[in-house]
Amino acid sequence: MTGAVTLREASGGADYAAFGELVADYVGWCRERYRDDPWFVDLAFGHQALEEELTRLGRTYGPPNGRVLLAVAGDAVAGGVAYKRLTDDACEMKRLFVRSELAGRGVGRALCLALIDAARGDGFSVMRLDTSRDMVEAIGLYRAIGFNDCAPYIDYPERLKPMIRFMERRLTPDLTPDLTPDRG
């Protein structure tokens, strides 16, 4: 995948299917990353009912319950991210993943910033997320765009709790850090 990357909102079955394929690739990536702890991947995605989620992506993440953003390079979906409604004022970022061919090009950051703008425009005042404590690259990105640690907002099985980090970011404009993309 080379050339320009564009971001767009998912609209329709083909886009949600492409997002589903991306999520499946993300699960494969997690299985490789945690190959010494396969129980972690199985328990985490099992607890999140990922298999069921993949059958209803449009209902879970589509308007009015959320949004899916896709990064497209050429005619291939190269990355994606979504949010879903938690409460009237809070949403949760889910399933950020960028294919390895585009790693290090700022695509993940661009997806996150666009998702934050969309959630703010949809009237949410806070965005939350959870990630593995070992996903240091993702945690670094989230911190750089204004997320901070927070108390758990969903429950996980006892065995997973020490492995999960919860973060949140206020979406009010006056708290927005300098989000100018790096050009280096």
Order of alpha helices (4+ residues) and beta strands (2+ residues): beta-alpha-alpha-alpha-alpha-beta-beta-beta-alpha-beta-alpha-beta-beta
